């Protein structure tokens, strides 16, 4: 019988190549949806980071899933929340500081104008002491702003101390010409003496400024 016909070597090689091509196409077709989904998530993360960097501090990205992209997105969201809170606290601090700076500056301006027209030594000493007190308060306010402006500054630990508010109230009432009517001779509360003094001063000055022509009385 005639010998069986064998396919030529090039035909066998072409069949192997065709098989490999088909296998590659099948793998690529199966992997394309996964790769495309991953690239879309990376593009979304990229756009979110760019919008945040452009000033949209409320921008957050999709952190769903359990892969590395989700982990990066979750880390970005956490960092964005901290940065947004930090910027908001700095804005509040600067707004409050601008308000707080007006009071000692106005008192210093008034005291200095009165100092030029006063020849009584006791009165001049009282006005000079008030100017020094206001300068110290301004210095403390500037120090607070400088401390809070440091992005790497650690949160200050507040340690309350016993403070007798009656002398503070009497001091601040005398400065704005208000009357103090205290039922007790001592009233000790835990707090910060400097902050309590500032709160009492703002309270009395606002009462004087917006209370009309009536007398200001602190109970």
C-alpha angles and dihedrals in degrees: 000000000000115000117261114265113248121206113249117259093250090056091053090050092048091053091053091049091049090051092051091048091051091048091050092049091050093050092045092049091050095045097043096081091049093047092044092051090049093049091048090054091048090050090050090050090049093051091047092052091048092051091048090050089051091060106273094128092174091062115123131175133222108273098177119132136045103256131100093272091056090049091052091047092050091050090050092050092051092049091046091053092051092048092047091050091047093050091047091051090050091051091050091047093051091046092050092043092053089053093045093049092058094064100056091039092053091047092049091049091051094045092049092049090050091045091062092054098042123091097171107108093212092050092047091050091051092050092046090051090051091051091051091049092051091048089054090050092049090050091051092049092050090049090053092051092048091049094049092046091067107096092205095048114125119233110269115245110234113219111184119217131193110273127184104219096190095077090043091051092047091050095049094042090054091051094056096035095250128145121244119210107181121178092201133045092219132034112173119189132169112254148088114303094211094050093045090051091051092048092051092047093050091047094051095042092050090049090051094045099044102024097084120229096322125114118266114231125184115204 
